[in-house]
Amino acid sequence: MKTKLILTIVASFVTTGLYAFDPPPVGSAAPDFSLTDAKGKAHSLLQYKGKYVVLEWFNPECLFVKKHHGTGNTQPTTH
């Protein structure tokens, strides 16, 4: 019974690893999704088709983020 459980867990990790290391082809389209910016405005990836898009994620509760954003070392940009 333990052997079956161990084999199942190992197989799960191997399968997950194979999918995780299979990157999409360069130049392929990213799947569309929508996010809300800090000002509450919704943005869809599709509306920026053909343009470069940089996503910045930060956690306002993170001590590293608090330190660097609070000192002006890094600031979020909005356009």
N, C-alpha and C positions, 0 to 999 in steps of 0.2 A: 504494500500500500504506500509506504514512504517513497519507494522507488518511482512509482507512477506520479506521485505529487512532484517530486524533484524533477523528473523528466518533463512534466507539463510546464513547470516554472521555467526551466532552462529553455524549452522550445519557445515559450512566450517571449523571453528576453531576446533570443536569437531573431525571431520573426520581427519583433519591434525594432531591433537594431538594423535589420536589413532595410526596412522601410524608412527609418530615420536617416540613413546614409545614402538614400537614393534622391539626390537633389533634382529639381525640375531643370529642364534644358534651358540654357541661356537664351534669352530672347522670347521665352514663352510668356504668355499673359498671366498675370496674377489673378486669382479669383476676386470678384467684386465683393466689397464689404463697405459698411458705413460706420462712421464714428462721429461722436460729438466733440467739438473742440472745447477749450476752456471757457469760451464765451457762450456756449450753449448752441452753437450753429452746427448742423449736421453736414458732414462731408461724405460723399461716396467716391470710392476709388475710380469708378467709371467716369466721373466728371473731369478727371485729370488725365484721361487717356492721351498718350503721346507725350506726356510731360514727365519730368523726373519728380518722384515723390519720396520724401524723407519722413519717416515716422519717428517721433520722439516720445518715448514713454517714460514717465517718472512717477514715483510714489511719494506724495507729499509727506508721508509719515516716516520715510526712510531717513536715518540720521545723515547719511552721505549726501542725499539730496538737500536736506535742510541746511547742511553746512555750506555747500557750494552755491545753491540758489540764494541763500540768505546773505552771503558775503558779496554777491555780485560777480563771483568767479565764472559762473555760467548762468545764462538767462534763457528761458524759453523764448522762441521766436514765433511771431504770428505774422501772417501776410494776408 
